Amino acid sequence: MIYDADWESNTIVKLQSLFMLSFWRGGPSEERDTRFWLGIAITLAQKRGIHVMSKLPCHDPDERKILKIIWWALYIRDQQTSAALGLPPRIHDEDCNVPSLVPSDLEETRGVPNTSIFHQQQEHHKLYIIEMVQLAKILRTIISIVYSPTRSPQMDNMIERVQRSLTAWESSLALPLKLENATTKDSLFLVGMLHMTYNNLYILLYRSSFLQPSGNTMGTNGQIALERATRSTRILEDMLSYGLVQHGSLHLITHIFSALCIHTIHFCRATGTAKSLAEHRAKLCLLGLQELQKSWDLKNWVLDLFFRCIDDNTARNLRLSDASASSYNTPASSATGKQSEDNPRREAIGSVSSPPSNAFSGHDPTLGGISTPVGSLLQTPQSRPSMDVAADTEWPGFFNFSDDFTDVLGLSPTNPDTVNPQNLAFLYRFL
């Protein structure tokens, strides 16, 4: 309303406000959603001429620095939302001429009023933003190559070039951003998110090879996607043990969901120890999404649909539970006394939507010797209160859903035990 009334005349303030509004997502049929506000911010920035900063008539160095930071923040967000929602990016590299960020652009020039709250700026704080820009540029290339409506005859060569770019990016990382050097809670937070973003680019690059293997073998490219999902889950596990996940950036949701889909499909395909490991990793991803619900509006019905994509046995194996289940019964389930043992999908979602406040009080959710309370979340109880999650029935026009979603998810009463991996990808646009 304030924006429509045009009460604010300062362009920088409007850009900053519109950027913040882009983190409000609304429902799937909401017109003024993430892309709406982000699109307005990008259009305003381009109208201001920020995308060609070398021609921008601005002599104040501090203002140029702020505009430069704003532009690259919009760029990162544009590429992330495009990849997550399956929509074309609004910013095109060939139209822009903005210098890359350098550490001096991100230097805090003002004193920190309270170091016990805000802490002192560290080197990895500045380097994190700079490297996120570089990953966003690579992501832009992946979107244009892999997810273009038309397949280029040079697709394989282009994918190899992207992989070389990713390898070069990792090898050129500054020491403070190396994962093995993230030995403190503060450094692991940013470095962990950075490397999860990096691993997710590999997943996006090779996900189709994993979802649709040729014959009965996954192939090298599909194995890369699985390996990167595993690496992301290991980072997630470390971040969970420090209680960092709930403070993560919004894009962490799609990164975790990417890994969750990979592990779930691998769980359905694998046998023996590999199957057990895939189950464990998928549960860690669900724990990560559970933690993110403390800070972000993670749509419960999207997870509900995810569990409809998998068969009953898989849903039962992946469910999360709390030993003290009675502590967060819903009024409806308490009144009826109905247990959800007969509905593992609903049970799995119910536990994700109601995280206990002390779920991660300093315990490390490792595979061996899992301790409570995290360990109790990974156990399978004899019974569990039913917690229904209503799915939003307003969908974009290009999806034609029936009431039970069987036409999209590939499930039918005659074939209930089905995993349709091709349909998991569409859930990204609603996370």
PELIN-V345003 format. One record per helix or strand of 3 or more residues. SS is the DSSP state (alpha for helix, beta for strand). FROM is the first residue (numbers start at 1). LEN is the number of residues. If there is no record, write none. Layout:
SS:FROM:LEN
SS:FROM:LEN
//
This chain:
alpha:2:4
alpha:11:11
alpha:34:15
alpha:50:6
alpha:61:25
alpha:93:3
alpha:103:4
alpha:115:4
alpha:123:24
alpha:155:17
alpha:175:3
alpha:179:3
alpha:185:27
alpha:219:23
alpha:245:3
alpha:251:19
alpha:272:21
alpha:300:9
alpha:312:7
alpha:325:4
alpha:331:6
alpha:344:10
alpha:374:4
alpha:406:4
alpha:421:10
//
